Amino acid sequence: MGIPMAETSPVEASRSAPERTAWMVALPVLLAMLGAAVALVFVWNEIERRHRERIEEHLAFQAREIALHIDQRMRAYVQVLRGARALFDASDEVTAADWKAYVSALALEDGFPGIQGIGFSQYVPASGVENHVARMRALGQSGYAIHPPGPRTEYSSIVYLEPLNWRNQRALSYDMLSEPVRREAMERA
């Protein structure tokens, strides 16, 4: 005798076979789609990470380039200032013509683009303002007066500035000690 088996109706048998077949096909497809989605997320994150790294490397490179250019520019400015100091150290008296020759020899437009002018500011104690103004007027600057006007304990006055264009002419005789930011820079220097 054999094992009795439950009989299924032909309708039940016809329904369960396609359902089993559908799940047998759908399950691997769903698993494959899920795996593809996980892989896509992983690849997307990796691409995004590498893109950020490239951007950060590019920004770091640009920052180093900018810092290098600033350093080079500052070294050039230091050389200009050292040359000006050497001019004063080598001369008993530097005249406006001497200053003009020095600045002209620098060829600012070619070698130092961006520098609008190179000047010399003279320290003037309050007790020496009248003598200083009289001396500058005797040297040919008839309307010379330290500005802005007003009593102070000490003054500075831009006495030489080249190139002497319209913008720089307005700065001649300006007292840089009268303005807090410039005063601090001069005191540090």
C-alpha positions as CSV (number, residue, x, y, z in Angstrom):
1,M,0.0,0.0,0.0
2,G,1.2,3.4,-0.6
3,I,0.9,6.6,1.1
4,P,-2.3,8.3,0.5
5,M,-2.0,11.6,-1.2
6,A,-4.3,14.5,-1.0
7,E,-6.1,15.1,-4.1
8,T,-6.1,18.5,-5.5
9,S,-8.6,19.7,-7.9
10,P,-7.5,20.7,-11.3
11,V,-8.4,24.3,-10.7
12,E,-6.2,24.5,-7.6
13,A,-3.3,22.8,-9.5
14,S,-3.6,25.2,-12.4
15,R,-3.6,28.2,-10.0
16,S,-0.6,27.2,-7.8
17,A,1.8,26.4,-10.6
18,P,1.7,29.8,-12.3
19,E,1.9,31.5,-8.8
20,R,5.0,29.4,-8.0
21,T,6.4,30.2,-11.4
22,A,5.8,33.9,-11.1
23,W,7.5,34.0,-7.7
24,M,10.4,31.9,-9.1
25,V,10.9,34.5,-11.8
26,A,10.1,37.6,-9.8
27,L,12.2,36.9,-6.8
28,P,15.5,36.7,-8.7
29,V,14.6,39.8,-10.7
30,L,13.8,41.7,-7.5
31,L,17.0,40.5,-5.9
32,A,18.9,41.6,-9.0
33,M,17.3,45.0,-9.0
34,L,18.0,45.4,-5.2
35,G,21.6,44.4,-5.8
36,A,21.9,46.9,-8.7
37,A,20.4,49.7,-6.6
38,V,22.9,49.0,-3.8
39,A,25.8,48.9,-6.3
40,L,24.5,52.1,-7.9
41,V,24.5,53.9,-4.5
42,F,28.0,52.6,-3.7
43,V,29.3,53.7,-7.2
44,W,27.5,57.1,-6.8
45,N,29.1,57.7,-3.4
46,E,32.6,56.7,-4.7
47,I,32.2,59.1,-7.7
48,E,31.1,61.9,-5.4
49,R,34.0,61.3,-3.0
50,R,36.5,61.3,-5.8
51,H,35.0,64.5,-7.2
52,R,35.2,66.2,-3.8
53,E,38.9,65.1,-3.6
54,R,39.6,66.6,-7.0
55,I,38.0,69.8,-6.1
56,E,39.9,70.0,-2.8
57,E,43.2,69.3,-4.6
58,H,42.4,72.0,-7.2
59,L,41.5,74.5,-4.5
60,A,44.7,73.6,-2.5
61,F,46.8,74.1,-5.6
62,Q,45.2,77.4,-6.4
63,A,45.7,78.5,-2.8
64,R,49.4,77.6,-3.0
65,E,49.7,79.5,-6.3
66,I,48.1,82.6,-4.8
67,A,50.3,82.4,-1.8
68,L,53.3,82.1,-4.0
69,H,52.3,85.1,-6.1
70,I,51.7,87.2,-3.0
71,D,55.0,86.2,-1.5
72,Q,56.8,87.1,-4.8
73,R,55.0,90.4,-4.9
74,M,55.9,91.2,-1.3
75,R,59.5,90.4,-2.0
76,A,59.5,92.7,-4.9
77,Y,58.0,95.5,-2.7
78,V,60.7,94.9,-0.1
79,Q,63.4,95.2,-2.9
80,V,61.9,98.5,-4.0
81,L,61.9,99.8,-0.4
82,R,65.5,98.6,0.1
83,G,66.5,100.4,-3.1
84,A,64.9,103.6,-1.8
85,R,66.7,103.3,1.5
86,A,70.0,102.7,-0.3
87,L,69.3,105.9,-2.3
88,F,69.0,107.9,1.0
89,D,72.0,106.1,2.6
90,A,74.2,106.9,-0.4
91,S,73.3,110.6,-0.7
92,D,73.7,113.6,1.6
93,E,70.4,114.9,0.4
94,V,67.9,113.3,-1.9
95,T,66.1,115.8,-4.2
96,A,62.8,115.4,-6.0
97,A,64.8,115.0,-9.2
98,D,66.8,112.1,-7.6
99,W,63.6,110.5,-6.4
100,K,62.1,110.8,-9.9
101,A,65.2,109.2,-11.5
102,Y,65.1,106.3,-9.0
103,V,61.4,105.5,-9.6
104,S,61.8,106.0,-13.3
105,A,64.6,103.5,-13.4
106,L,62.4,100.9,-11.7
107,A,60.1,100.8,-14.8
108,L,57.0,100.2,-12.6
109,E,54.7,99.4,-15.5
110,D,56.9,96.6,-16.7
111,G,58.4,95.2,-13.5
112,F,55.9,96.0,-10.8
113,P,52.4,96.2,-12.3
114,G,49.8,97.3,-9.8
115,I,52.1,99.7,-7.9
116,Q,50.4,103.1,-8.2
117,G,53.3,105.1,-6.8
118,I,56.4,105.1,-4.7
119,G,56.7,107.8,-2.1
120,F,58.8,109.1,0.7
121,S,57.2,110.5,3.8
122,Q,59.1,112.7,6.1
123,Y,58.6,112.8,9.9
124,V,57.9,116.3,11.2
125,P,57.7,117.1,14.9
126,A,55.0,119.7,15.8
127,S,57.8,122.2,16.5
128,G,59.3,121.8,13.0
129,V,56.1,122.2,10.9
130,E,56.8,125.9,9.9
131,N,60.4,125.2,8.9
132,H,59.4,122.1,7.0
133,V,56.6,124.0,5.1
134,A,59.0,126.9,4.3
135,R,61.7,124.5,3.1
136,M,59.3,122.7,0.7
137,R,58.0,126.0,-0.6
138,A,61.5,127.1,-1.2
139,L,62.1,123.9,-3.2
140,G,59.4,124.9,-5.7
141,Q,56.2,123.7,-4.1
142,S,54.5,127.1,-3.7
143,G,51.2,125.9,-2.2
144,Y,52.7,123.3,0.0
145,A,50.9,122.7,3.3
146,I,50.6,119.5,5.4
147,H,47.1,118.1,5.3
148,P,44.7,117.5,6.8
149,P,45.1,120.7,8.8
150,G,44.9,120.8,12.6
151,P,47.1,120.7,15.6
152,R,48.8,117.4,16.4
153,T,51.9,116.4,18.4
154,E,53.6,115.0,15.4
155,Y,53.2,114.9,11.7
156,S,54.4,113.0,8.6
157,S,54.3,114.5,5.2
158,I,54.6,112.8,1.8
159,V,57.4,114.9,0.2
160,Y,58.2,112.7,-2.8
161,L,55.8,110.6,-4.9
162,E,56.4,109.2,-8.3
163,P,55.0,108.9,-10.9
164,L,53.6,112.3,-10.3
165,N,50.2,111.8,-12.0
166,W,46.9,113.5,-11.0
167,R,46.1,110.8,-8.4
168,N,49.5,111.0,-6.7
169,Q,49.6,114.8,-6.8
170,R,46.6,114.8,-4.4
171,A,48.6,112.7,-1.9
172,L,51.6,115.0,-1.8
173,S,52.0,116.6,1.7
174,Y,49.4,114.2,3.2
175,D,50.0,113.4,6.9
176,M,49.7,109.7,7.2
177,L,50.0,109.9,11.0
178,S,46.6,111.7,11.0
179,E,44.7,108.5,10.0
180,P,44.7,105.6,12.6
181,V,45.3,102.6,10.1
182,R,48.2,104.4,8.4
183,R,49.6,105.5,11.7
184,E,49.7,102.0,13.0
185,A,51.4,100.8,9.8
186,M,54.0,103.6,10.1
187,E,54.6,102.8,13.7
188,R,55.1,99.2,12.9
189,A,57.5,100.0,10.1
